[in-house]
Amino acid sequence: MENRKKVAFYTLGCKLNFSETSTIARNFAEEGFDRVDFEEVADIYVINTCSVTENADKQFKQIVKKAQKKNDKAFVAAVGCYAQLKPEELASVDGVDLVLGATEKFKITDYINDLSKNEMGQVHSCEISEADFYVGSYSIGDRTRAFLKVQDGCDYKCTYCTIPLARGISRSDTMDNVLKNAAEISAQNIKEIVLTGVNIGDYGKGEFGNKKHEHTFLELVQELDKVEGIERLRISSIEPNLLKNETIDFVSKSRTFVPHFHIPLQSGCNDILKKMKRRYLRELYVERVEKIREVMPDCCIGVDVIVGFPGESDEKFLETYNFLSELDISYLHVFTYSERDNTEAVDMDEVVPMNVRNKRSKMLRGLSVKKRRAFYESQIGKEKTVLFEGENKEGYIHGFTENYVKVKTPWDPALVNTLHAVKLTKIDEDGIVRLEFI
């Protein structure tokens, strides 16, 4: 009997990368490969890279070393955003055999007929202007929830961001294909689908290879809400200028969409927002938060914020800190600004020293802890529905309510991937909420 080759995957970065890794893994399965964990010995290791932060770049070398420790004869391939932006840099890393850019990554199995190690990593990457077609993706079998990609690329020109250089222009999956993928996911007994993309609020642009909008994000949400078998739908991250009041109203009354929005802010100072070339000012952000609170008082609202952008003086940082402190939000994702090649911001004056950036990051992370705690406290005594995850963590099983409160209860394997009505009772010393079953 023929020995089946083994392939392992490691994903850095965002939910979109996770959905694409899953799709690439299914391509390998169709070609007769067995998927194994990255900690195991494999014939091929595929690393899906990210280049949003400096740290993700550095992680890559460590992951390659990890793969080589498992099997120094294994074939190592790099795909993803960093592979598109700096293919030669990745190819020069010791042990890397193949680097595929934005248009090639979904054809990876075409490139690996010969698994012998290469003296130097081979690069197959395109000009990013060629990344103008859409490949649908979703993750399945990796977690309790699935990530469903509905859109790729971005037409925005934020001065700090390399994503348009790594992923190309904004383009969307067809409505029919999104609904087909959602139905396939729900048929696999997955209870929650998270919609993902680079700029999902721009959904509908480039749906049939042209620049106009065939559908809107609101229409997508309305159609997905009708798909049979889906228990929960969650919107991953949406720009404040693209999150319309009509969408907020629809989610508040929806059958499946949960009360949770993650809305990038990046700065609470209008001067900095203008330097970043964001497409809104802080006043619009306040309007969005107030609208959500009006129709969904228990909604969880997450915020992305960048500290240390060029020109962010102490006063301007405090403007952001105070703005966020007063805003009725639930948690923060804090990013320390890092210089990226080929962006406008890299040439800007008034560079903030790294020690100051780190201090500001720490301050906002502290604020996030307080915000999350206050949000959790506001939910104590309320009845919610929890979707339980699959891991035994020190004798407990964890899960999330529809409005993204993390909960725990003593481990019971029968609870894995099930939904239960509960009452939230108290916050444990680790900041996770205890519950009673109803």
C-alpha positions as CSV (number, residue, x, y, z in Angstrom):
1,M,0.0,0.0,0.0
2,E,1.3,3.4,-1.0
3,N,2.6,5.6,1.9
4,R,0.4,8.7,2.1
5,K,2.4,11.9,2.5
6,K,1.7,14.0,5.6
7,V,1.2,17.8,5.6
8,A,1.1,20.2,8.5
9,F,0.0,23.9,8.7
10,Y,0.8,26.9,10.8
11,T,-1.3,30.1,10.5
12,L,-0.2,33.5,11.6
13,G,-2.4,36.5,11.8
14,C,-6.1,37.1,11.2
15,K,-9.3,35.0,10.9
16,L,-9.1,35.4,7.1
17,N,-5.7,33.6,7.1
18,F,-7.3,30.7,9.1
19,S,-10.2,30.4,6.6
20,E,-7.6,30.3,3.7
21,T,-5.4,27.8,5.5
22,S,-8.4,25.5,5.8
23,T,-9.2,25.8,2.1
24,I,-5.6,25.0,1.2
25,A,-5.7,22.0,3.6
26,R,-8.8,20.7,1.8
27,N,-6.9,21.0,-1.5
28,F,-4.1,18.8,-0.1
29,A,-6.7,16.2,1.2
30,E,-8.1,16.0,-2.4
31,E,-4.6,15.3,-3.6
32,G,-4.2,12.4,-1.2
33,F,-2.3,14.0,1.7
34,D,-3.1,13.3,5.3
35,R,-3.2,16.4,7.5
36,V,-1.3,16.2,10.9
37,D,-0.7,18.7,13.7
38,F,2.2,21.1,13.3
39,E,3.8,19.5,16.3
40,E,4.0,16.1,14.5
41,V,6.5,14.8,11.9
42,A,5.3,15.8,8.4
43,D,6.6,15.6,4.9
44,I,5.5,19.2,4.1
45,Y,5.0,22.1,6.4
46,V,3.0,25.1,5.1
47,I,3.3,28.4,6.9
48,N,0.6,31.0,6.2
49,T,2.3,34.3,7.0
50,C,1.1,37.7,8.2
51,S,2.8,41.0,7.9
52,V,0.5,43.3,9.9
53,T,3.1,43.7,12.7
54,E,6.8,43.5,13.0
55,N,6.4,40.6,15.4
56,A,4.7,38.4,12.9
57,D,7.7,38.8,10.6
58,K,10.1,37.6,13.3
59,Q,7.9,34.7,14.3
60,F,8.3,33.2,10.8
61,K,12.0,32.2,11.3
62,Q,11.1,30.5,14.7
63,I,8.3,28.5,13.1
64,V,10.6,27.3,10.3
65,K,13.1,26.2,12.9
66,K,10.4,24.4,14.7
67,A,9.4,22.5,11.6
68,Q,13.0,21.6,10.9
69,K,13.4,20.2,14.4
70,K,10.5,17.8,13.7
71,N,11.9,16.7,10.3
72,D,15.0,18.3,8.8
73,K,14.2,16.7,5.4
74,A,10.7,18.1,5.3
75,F,9.6,20.5,2.5
76,V,8.8,23.9,3.9
77,A,6.5,26.3,2.0
78,A,5.5,29.9,2.8
79,V,2.3,31.6,1.6
80,G,0.3,34.6,2.7
81,C,0.8,38.3,3.1
82,Y,4.5,38.4,4.1
83,A,5.2,35.9,1.3
84,Q,3.7,38.4,-1.2
85,L,5.4,41.5,0.3
86,K,8.9,40.1,0.8
87,P,9.2,36.8,-1.1
88,E,13.0,37.0,-1.5
89,E,13.5,37.6,2.2
90,L,11.4,34.5,3.1
91,A,13.1,32.5,0.4
92,S,16.5,33.2,1.9
93,V,15.5,31.8,5.3
94,D,17.4,28.6,5.9
95,G,15.1,25.6,5.3
96,V,12.5,27.3,3.2
97,D,11.9,25.6,-0.2
98,L,9.0,27.4,-1.7
99,V,7.4,30.9,-1.4
100,L,4.0,31.6,-3.1
101,G,2.4,35.0,-3.5
102,A,-1.2,36.2,-3.4
103,T,-2.4,34.5,-6.6
104,E,-0.4,31.3,-6.3
105,K,-1.2,30.2,-2.8
106,F,-4.4,28.4,-3.7
107,K,-2.5,26.4,-6.4
108,I,0.2,25.2,-4.0
109,T,-0.4,21.5,-4.8
110,D,0.6,22.3,-8.4
111,Y,4.1,23.4,-7.2
112,I,5.0,20.4,-5.0
113,N,5.3,17.4,-7.3
114,D,8.9,17.1,-6.2
115,L,9.4,17.2,-2.4
116,S,13.2,17.3,-2.5
117,K,14.8,20.1,-0.5
118,N,16.0,23.1,-2.5
119,E,19.3,24.9,-2.2
120,M,17.5,28.2,-2.2
121,G,13.7,28.8,-1.7
122,Q,11.9,29.1,-5.1
123,V,9.7,32.1,-5.4
124,H,6.5,32.2,-7.4
125,S,4.9,35.6,-6.8
126,C,2.9,38.0,-8.9
127,E,2.6,41.8,-9.2
128,I,-0.2,42.5,-6.7
129,S,-2.2,44.2,-9.6
130,E,-2.7,40.7,-10.9
131,A,-4.5,39.6,-7.7
132,D,-7.9,40.6,-9.2
133,F,-9.8,37.3,-9.0
134,Y,-11.5,35.9,-6.0
135,V,-11.0,32.5,-4.3
136,G,-13.7,31.6,-1.8
137,S,-12.6,30.0,1.5
138,Y,-13.8,28.8,4.9
139,S,-12.4,27.0,7.8
140,I,-14.0,23.9,9.0
141,G,-12.9,21.1,11.4
142,D,-10.4,23.3,13.1
143,R,-12.6,24.8,15.8
144,T,-16.2,25.0,17.2
145,R,-16.8,27.9,14.9
146,A,-16.1,28.4,11.2
147,F,-14.5,31.4,9.5
148,L,-16.3,32.2,6.3
149,K,-14.4,34.5,3.9
150,V,-16.8,36.8,1.9
151,Q,-14.4,39.5,0.6
152,D,-10.7,40.0,0.0
153,G,-8.4,43.0,-0.7
154,C,-8.8,46.7,0.1
155,D,-9.1,49.9,-1.9
156,Y,-8.4,52.1,1.1
157,K,-5.1,53.9,1.3
158,C,-4.4,54.1,5.1
159,T,-0.9,55.5,5.4
160,Y,0.3,52.7,7.8
161,C,-1.1,49.7,6.1
162,T,0.5,47.1,3.7
163,I,-2.6,45.0,3.3
164,P,-3.6,46.5,-0.1
165,L,0.0,45.7,-1.3
166,A,-0.3,42.1,0.1
167,R,-3.8,41.3,-1.0
168,G,-4.7,43.6,-3.9
169,I,-7.9,45.4,-4.8
170,S,-11.2,45.0,-3.0
171,R,-13.2,42.1,-4.5
172,S,-16.1,39.9,-3.2
173,D,-17.4,36.4,-3.4
174,T,-20.7,36.0,-5.3
175,M,-23.8,36.0,-3.1
176,D,-24.6,32.5,-4.3
177,N,-21.2,31.1,-3.4
178,V,-21.3,32.6,0.1
179,L,-24.7,31.1,0.7
180,K,-23.6,27.7,-0.7
181,N,-20.5,27.8,1.6
182,A,-22.6,28.8,4.6
183,A,-25.0,25.8,3.9
184,E,-22.0,23.4,3.6
185,I,-20.7,24.6,7.0
186,S,-24.0,24.3,8.7
187,A,-24.4,20.8,7.4
188,Q,-21.2,19.8,9.3
189,N,-22.8,20.5,12.7
190,I,-20.8,23.7,13.2
191,K,-22.9,26.0,15.3
192,E,-21.3,29.4,14.6
193,I,-20.0,31.1,11.5
194,V,-17.8,34.2,11.7
195,L,-17.8,36.4,8.6
196,T,-14.4,37.5,7.6
197,G,-12.5,39.4,4.9
198,V,-10.1,42.3,4.7
199,N,-12.8,45.0,4.5
200,I,-16.1,43.1,4.7
201,G,-18.3,46.2,4.8
202,D,-17.2,46.8,1.2
203,Y,-18.9,43.5,0.3
204,G,-20.4,43.4,-3.2
205,K,-17.7,45.3,-4.9
206,G,-16.0,43.2,-7.6
207,E,-18.5,40.4,-7.1
208,F,-18.4,39.5,-10.8
209,G,-15.0,41.0,-11.6
210,N,-16.2,44.5,-12.1
211,K,-15.7,47.5,-9.7
212,K,-19.4,48.3,-9.1
213,H,-21.4,46.9,-6.2
214,E,-23.7,44.1,-7.2
215,H,-24.9,43.7,-3.6
216,T,-24.4,45.5,-0.3
217,F,-23.2,44.2,3.0
218,L,-26.7,44.6,4.4
219,E,-28.1,42.4,1.6
220,L,-25.5,39.8,2.4
221,V,-26.4,39.8,6.1
222,Q,-30.2,39.6,5.3
223,E,-29.6,36.6,2.9
224,L,-27.3,34.7,5.4
225,D,-29.9,35.1,8.1
226,K,-32.3,32.9,6.0
227,V,-29.8,29.9,5.6
228,E,-31.3,26.9,7.3
229,G,-29.3,25.2,10.1
230,I,-27.1,28.1,11.1
231,E,-27.4,28.8,14.8
232,R,-25.1,31.8,15.1
233,L,-23.6,34.3,12.7
234,R,-20.9,36.8,13.9
235,I,-19.5,39.8,12.1
236,S,-15.7,39.8,12.6
237,S,-14.5,43.4,12.0
238,I,-16.2,46.2,10.1
239,E,-15.1,49.8,9.3
240,P,-17.2,52.4,11.2
241,N,-18.0,54.3,8.0
242,L,-19.3,51.1,6.4
243,L,-21.3,49.9,9.3
244,K,-24.7,51.4,8.4
245,N,-27.5,52.1,10.9
246,E,-29.7,49.7,8.7
247,T,-27.3,46.9,9.4
248,I,-27.2,47.6,13.1
249,D,-31.0,47.6,13.2
250,F,-31.2,44.3,11.2
251,V,-28.7,42.6,13.5
252,S,-30.7,43.7,16.6
253,K,-33.8,41.8,15.3
254,S,-32.0,39.0,13.4
255,R,-32.7,35.3,13.9
256,T,-29.0,34.3,13.8
257,F,-26.7,37.4,14.0
258,V,-25.3,37.9,17.5
259,P,-24.9,41.2,19.3
260,H,-21.2,41.7,18.9
261,F,-19.4,44.2,16.7
262,H,-15.6,44.7,16.3
263,I,-15.1,48.2,14.9
264,P,-11.6,49.5,14.2
265,L,-11.0,53.0,15.5
266,Q,-7.2,53.3,15.3
267,S,-7.1,56.7,17.1
268,G,-9.4,58.9,19.1
269,C,-7.7,62.0,17.9
270,N,-9.0,63.6,14.6
271,D,-5.6,65.0,13.6
272,I,-4.1,61.5,13.8
273,L,-7.1,59.9,11.9
274,K,-6.5,62.4,9.1
275,K,-2.8,61.6,9.0
276,M,-3.7,57.9,8.8
277,K,-6.1,58.7,5.9
278,R,-8.9,56.9,7.7
279,R,-12.4,57.6,6.2
280,Y,-14.2,59.0,9.2
281,L,-13.6,61.2,12.3
282,R,-14.2,60.3,15.9
283,E,-17.6,61.9,15.9
284,L,-18.9,59.2,13.5
285,Y,-17.5,56.5,15.7
286,V,-19.4,57.9,18.7
287,E,-22.6,57.9,16.6
288,R,-22.1,54.2,15.8
289,V,-21.5,53.2,19.4
290,E,-24.6,55.2,20.5
291,K,-26.8,53.6,17.8
292,I,-25.7,50.1,18.8
293,R,-26.3,50.8,22.5
294,E,-29.8,52.2,21.7
295,V,-31.0,49.0,20.0
296,M,-28.7,46.4,21.7
297,P,-27.9,47.5,25.2
298,D,-26.0,44.2,26.0
299,C,-24.0,44.2,22.7
300,C,-20.3,43.6,23.0
301,I,-18.3,46.3,21.2
302,G,-14.6,45.6,20.5
303,V,-12.2,48.3,19.3
304,D,-8.8,48.3,17.4
305,V,-6.5,51.1,18.3
306,I,-2.9,51.9,17.2
307,V,-0.5,53.7,19.5
308,G,2.7,55.6,18.6
309,F,1.8,56.7,15.1
310,P,4.0,59.5,13.8
311,G,2.9,62.9,15.2
312,E,1.1,61.3,18.2
313,S,2.2,63.7,20.9
314,D,1.5,63.1,24.6
315,E,-1.6,65.4,24.3
316,K,-2.9,63.5,21.3
317,F,-2.4,60.2,22.9
318,L,-4.3,61.4,26.0
319,E,-7.0,62.5,23.7
320,T,-7.3,58.9,22.5
321,Y,-7.1,57.5,26.0
322,N,-9.8,59.8,27.4
323,F,-12.0,59.3,24.4
324,L,-11.9,55.5,24.9
325,S,-12.2,55.8,28.6
326,E,-15.5,57.6,28.2
327,L,-16.8,55.5,25.4
328,D,-19.3,52.7,26.2
329,I,-17.2,49.9,24.7
330,S,-16.3,46.3,25.9
331,Y,-12.6,45.7,25.1
332,L,-9.7,46.9,23.1
333,H,-7.2,45.3,20.7
334,V,-4.1,47.4,21.1
335,F,-1.5,47.6,18.3
336,T,1.9,49.3,18.7
337,Y,2.7,51.2,15.5
338,S,5.5,49.6,13.5
339,E,7.1,51.0,10.4
340,R,6.3,49.1,7.3
341,D,8.2,49.5,4.0
342,N,6.4,51.1,1.1
343,T,3.8,52.9,3.2
344,E,3.4,56.7,3.5
345,A,3.8,56.7,7.2
346,V,7.3,55.3,7.1
347,D,8.6,58.7,5.8
348,M,6.6,60.9,8.3
349,D,8.3,63.2,10.8
350,E,7.7,63.3,14.5
351,V,8.5,59.7,15.1
352,V,7.5,58.4,18.5
353,P,10.3,56.7,20.4
354,M,9.7,52.9,20.9
355,N,9.8,53.1,24.7
356,V,7.0,55.7,24.6
357,R,5.0,53.5,22.2
358,N,5.4,50.6,24.6
359,K,4.3,52.7,27.6
360,R,1.2,53.9,25.8
361,S,0.4,50.4,24.7
362,K,0.6,49.2,28.3
363,M,-1.7,52.0,29.4
364,L,-4.4,51.1,26.8
365,R,-4.1,47.4,27.6
366,G,-4.8,48.3,31.2
367,L,-7.8,50.3,30.1
368,S,-9.0,47.3,28.1
369,V,-8.9,45.0,31.2
370,K,-11.0,47.6,33.1
371,K,-13.5,47.9,30.2
372,R,-13.9,44.1,29.8
373,R,-14.4,43.7,33.6
374,A,-17.0,46.4,33.6
375,F,-18.8,44.8,30.7
376,Y,-18.7,41.4,32.3
377,E,-20.0,42.9,35.6
378,S,-22.9,44.4,33.7
379,Q,-23.9,41.0,32.5
380,I,-24.0,39.2,35.9
381,G,-27.5,37.9,36.7
382,K,-28.5,37.9,33.1
383,E,-29.7,34.8,31.1
384,K,-27.7,34.1,27.9
385,T,-26.9,31.2,25.5
386,V,-23.4,29.7,25.6
387,L,-21.6,27.8,22.8
388,F,-19.1,25.5,24.5
389,E,-15.6,25.0,23.0
390,G,-13.7,21.7,22.7
391,E,-10.8,21.9,25.1
392,N,-10.3,20.7,28.7
393,K,-8.4,23.6,30.4
394,E,-7.4,22.6,33.9
395,G,-10.6,20.8,34.6
396,Y,-12.9,23.4,33.0
397,I,-14.7,23.8,29.7
398,H,-14.9,27.3,28.3
399,G,-17.5,28.9,26.0
400,F,-18.8,32.3,24.8
401,T,-22.2,33.8,25.1
402,E,-23.8,35.4,22.1
403,N,-22.5,38.7,23.2
404,Y,-19.0,37.4,23.6
405,V,-18.7,37.0,27.4
406,K,-16.2,34.2,28.1
407,V,-17.6,31.6,30.6
408,K,-16.4,28.4,32.2
409,T,-17.9,25.5,34.0
410,P,-16.4,22.1,35.2
411,W,-15.3,19.9,32.3
412,D,-17.9,17.7,30.7
413,P,-17.2,16.3,27.3
414,A,-20.9,16.1,26.5
415,L,-21.0,19.9,26.4
416,V,-18.5,20.3,23.5
417,N,-19.9,22.1,20.5
418,T,-23.4,22.5,22.2
419,L,-25.5,25.5,22.9
420,H,-27.1,25.9,26.4
421,A,-29.2,28.5,28.1
422,V,-27.4,29.7,31.2
423,K,-27.5,32.4,33.9
424,L,-24.3,34.3,34.5
425,T,-23.5,34.2,38.2
426,K,-20.1,35.6,39.1
427,I,-16.7,36.6,37.8
428,D,-13.9,34.2,38.9
429,E,-10.4,35.4,40.0
430,D,-9.1,34.7,36.5
431,G,-11.7,37.1,35.0
432,I,-13.8,34.4,33.4
433,V,-17.5,34.2,34.2
434,R,-19.1,31.3,36.1
435,L,-22.7,30.1,35.2
436,E,-25.7,28.1,36.2
437,F,-27.6,26.0,33.7
438,I,-31.2,27.0,33.3
